[in-house]
């Protein structure tokens, strides 16, 4: 434990150094551009209310190779990640590829019309989140 006349400034300095990365990380996350651009190019509907496969065109706009983990979301919740049936495990920097995804349960039940459906891609290293609204493409109206 620090003691003496200089202990208080030293503690403040140590606290500032420990906390500085958090605001910097938040700033980068809030102002940064998502590295993956995603577009649905095909949808397989076994029934009018379900989707069994999605085909995506994904472009990595960043300077780092990324390993995306993709899911569909409605509202605040998150479904399990989709299984990649076709496409590279890792997408090189500035590269693009076609991915074919299948829901882990075999089918994704479409929510009622008007509910926002988002395609989300997470990467662990570096930690990123990219997302796209896909309700029109998934429902076949787009």
C-alpha positions in Angstrom: 0.0 0.0 0.0 1.3 3.4 -0.9 1.7 6.0 2.0 3.2 9.4 2.3 2.5 12.8 0.7 2.7 11.4 -2.9 0.5 8.4 -2.4 -2.8 10.0 -3.4 -1.6 11.3 -6.8 0.1 7.9 -7.4 -3.2 6.1 -6.7 -5.1 8.4 -9.0 -2.5 7.9 -11.7 -2.6 4.1 -11.3 -6.4 4.1 -11.5 -6.4 6.3 -14.6 -3.9 3.9 -16.3 -6.1 0.9 -15.5 -9.3 2.5 -16.7 -8.0 4.2 -19.8 -8.5 1.2 -22.2 -12.2 0.9 -21.4 -13.3 4.3 -22.8 -10.9 3.9 -25.7 -12.5 0.5 -26.6 -16.0 1.9 -26.3 -15.0 4.8 -28.6 -13.6 2.5 -31.2 -16.6 0.2 -31.0 -19.1 3.1 -31.3 -17.4 5.0 -34.1 -15.7 2.1 -36.0 -17.1 0.7 -39.2 -18.3 -3.0 -39.1 -15.7 -5.0 -41.1 -18.1 -7.4 -42.8 -20.6 -6.4 -45.5 -23.3 -9.1 -45.9 -26.0 -9.5 -48.5 -28.5 -12.4 -48.8 -28.4 -13.8 -52.3 -30.6 -16.9 -52.0 -33.1 -18.3 -49.5 -34.5 -21.9 -49.3 -38.0 -22.1 -47.9 -39.3 -25.6 -47.2 -42.6 -23.9 -46.1 -43.8 -20.3 -46.3 -43.1 -19.8 -42.6 -39.6 -21.3 -42.4 -36.1 -21.0 -43.9 -33.8 -23.9 -44.1 -30.8 -22.4 -45.9 -29.4 -18.9 -46.6 -26.8 -18.0 -49.2 -24.8 -14.9 -48.5 -22.2 -12.8 -50.2 -19.8 -11.5 -47.5 -17.0 -9.0 -48.0 -14.3 -8.3 -45.5 -13.5 -4.5 -45.7 -10.9 -4.7 -42.9 -7.2 -5.2 -42.9 -7.4 -8.4 -40.9 -8.5 -11.9 -41.8 -11.7 -12.7 -39.9 -13.5 -15.9 -38.8 -17.2 -15.0 -38.7 -19.8 -16.8 -36.6 -23.2 -16.0 -38.0 -26.8 -16.0 -36.6 -30.2 -14.5 -37.2 -31.8 -12.4 -34.5 -35.2 -10.9 -33.9 -35.4 -8.4 -31.1 -33.0 -8.6 -28.2 -32.5 -12.4 -28.2 -30.1 -14.4 -30.2 -30.5 -17.8 -31.9 -27.7 -20.4 -32.0 -25.0 -19.8 -34.6 -25.7 -21.1 -38.1 -23.7 -23.9 -39.5 -21.6 -23.0 -42.5 -22.4 -25.6 -45.2 -20.2 -23.9 -47.8 -17.7 -21.1 -47.6 -14.3 -20.5 -46.1 -13.8 -20.7 -42.3 -11.7 -17.5 -42.4 -12.3 -14.6 -44.8 -9.0 -12.9 -45.8 -8.5 -9.2 -45.4 -10.2 -7.3 -48.2 -11.6 -10.6 -49.5 -15.1 -11.7 -50.3 -16.8 -15.1 -50.4 -20.1 -16.9 -50.8 -21.4 -18.6 -47.7 -24.2 -21.1 -47.4 -25.7 -21.4 -43.9 -28.1 -23.8 -42.3 -29.8 -23.2 -38.9 -28.6 -25.5 -36.1 -32.1 -26.9 -35.7 -32.5 -27.4 -39.4 -35.1 -24.6 -39.9 -35.6 -21.0 -38.8 -39.2 -20.1 -38.1 -40.0 -16.7 -39.6 -41.5 -14.3 -37.1 -44.8 -12.4 -37.8 -44.6 -9.8 -40.6 -43.2 -6.5 -39.4 -40.6 -8.1 -37.0 -37.1 -7.0 -37.8 -34.8 -9.9 -38.8 -31.1 -9.1 -38.5 -28.1 -11.2 -39.8 -25.3 -10.8 -37.3 -21.7 -11.9 -37.7 -19.4 -12.0 -34.7 -15.6 -12.5 -34.8 -13.6 -13.4 -31.7 -10.2 -12.0 -32.7 -10.4 -9.1 -33.2 -13.8 -8.8 -31.5 -16.2 -7.4 -34.1 -19.9 -7.3 -34.8 -21.3 -6.7 -38.2 -25.1 -6.8 -39.0 -27.6 -6.3 -41.7 -31.3 -6.1 -41.9 -32.5 -9.1 -44.0 -36.3 -9.4 -43.4 -37.2 -8.5 -46.9 -34.7 -10.8 -48.5 -35.6 -13.7 -46.1 -39.3 -13.3 -46.7 -38.8 -13.1 -50.5 -40.1 -9.5 -50.8 -36.8 -7.9 -51.7 
